[in-house]
Amino acid sequence: MTTSSQSLTNELACQSFTDSISNSTTSSYEHDTERSSQTATEIDQNRSINAAICNPCVLCLTEEKRLACIPCGHMATCVACDHSLRSCSICRREIEAFVRIYI
């Protein structure tokens, strides 16, 4: 081969290599963007689930706290679990009554 044909061959090889890297980088970027989009969606879903029960009942952990104990005033249970307590689960004082809290 002559010097000019070697130079042309090297140039083509370099161009091919550059194109390959460029395509790989673009593909990787698109994949990362797609993954970031999925992750953001999952984070939003988790936030909405956590927002739904941001103050869970100390007994069942499935419903939101809605009742305050009298006389201490601690908000510890949901409506369904009020019958389960005779003393406050936070301070252990005897419960005389419950008051429903609307927030």
C-alpha positions as CSV (number, residue, x, y, z in Angstrom):
1,M,0.0,0.0,0.0
2,T,1.1,3.5,-0.6
3,T,1.3,6.2,2.0
4,S,-1.8,8.0,0.8
5,S,-3.9,4.8,0.8
6,Q,-2.6,4.0,4.3
7,S,-3.6,7.4,5.4
8,L,-7.0,7.1,3.9
9,T,-7.5,3.7,5.5
10,N,-6.4,5.1,8.9
11,E,-8.8,8.0,8.4
12,L,-11.7,5.7,7.6
13,A,-10.9,3.5,10.6
14,C,-10.8,6.6,12.9
15,Q,-14.1,7.8,11.4
16,S,-15.7,4.4,11.9
17,F,-14.4,4.3,15.5
18,T,-15.6,7.8,16.2
19,D,-19.1,7.0,14.8
20,S,-19.2,3.8,16.9
21,I,-18.4,5.8,20.1
22,S,-20.9,8.5,19.1
23,N,-23.7,5.9,18.6
24,S,-22.8,4.1,21.8
25,T,-22.8,7.3,23.8
26,T,-26.2,8.4,22.3
27,S,-27.7,4.9,23.0
28,S,-26.3,5.1,26.6
29,Y,-27.7,8.6,27.1
30,E,-31.1,7.5,25.8
31,H,-31.1,4.5,28.1
32,D,-30.1,6.7,31.1
33,T,-32.8,9.2,30.3
34,E,-35.4,6.4,30.0
35,R,-34.2,4.9,33.3
36,S,-34.3,8.4,35.0
37,S,-37.8,8.9,33.8
38,Q,-38.9,5.5,35.2
39,T,-37.1,6.3,38.5
40,A,-38.9,9.7,38.7
41,T,-42.2,8.0,38.1
42,E,-41.5,5.4,40.8
43,I,-40.5,8.1,43.3
44,D,-43.8,10.0,42.5
45,Q,-45.8,6.9,43.1
46,N,-44.0,6.2,46.4
47,R,-44.6,9.8,47.5
48,S,-48.3,9.5,46.8
49,I,-48.5,6.2,48.7
50,N,-46.7,7.8,51.7
51,A,-48.8,10.9,51.6
52,A,-52.0,8.8,51.8
53,I,-50.9,7.4,55.2
54,C,-48.5,10.0,56.5
55,N,-49.6,9.6,60.1
56,P,-50.3,5.9,60.6
57,C,-52.1,4.3,63.6
58,V,-49.6,3.0,66.1
59,L,-51.6,-0.3,66.4
60,C,-52.5,-1.4,62.8
61,L,-50.2,0.9,60.8
62,T,-52.7,0.8,57.9
63,E,-55.1,3.6,58.7
64,E,-54.4,7.2,59.6
65,K,-54.6,8.4,63.2
66,R,-57.9,10.1,63.9
67,L,-58.4,9.9,67.6
68,A,-56.8,11.8,70.5
69,C,-56.8,10.3,74.0
70,I,-58.4,12.2,76.8
71,P,-56.9,13.5,79.2
72,C,-53.4,13.3,77.7
73,G,-54.3,14.4,74.2
74,H,-52.0,12.1,72.4
75,M,-53.1,11.2,68.9
76,A,-52.3,7.5,68.6
77,T,-55.0,5.5,66.9
78,C,-57.4,5.2,64.0
79,V,-61.2,4.9,64.6
80,A,-61.1,1.1,64.1
81,C,-58.5,0.5,66.8
82,D,-59.9,2.7,69.6
83,H,-61.6,-0.2,71.4
84,S,-58.2,-1.9,71.7
85,L,-56.8,0.6,74.1
86,R,-57.3,1.1,77.8
87,S,-54.2,3.2,78.3
88,C,-52.4,5.6,75.9
89,S,-49.8,3.8,73.9
90,I,-47.5,6.9,74.1
91,C,-47.6,7.9,77.8
92,R,-49.5,4.9,79.3
93,R,-52.0,7.1,81.1
94,E,-55.5,5.7,81.5
95,I,-57.8,6.7,78.7
96,E,-61.1,8.3,79.8
97,A,-62.4,9.0,76.3
98,F,-61.4,9.6,72.7
99,V,-61.9,12.8,70.7
100,R,-62.1,12.5,66.9
101,I,-59.6,14.9,65.2
102,Y,-60.3,16.3,61.7
103,I,-57.3,17.6,59.9
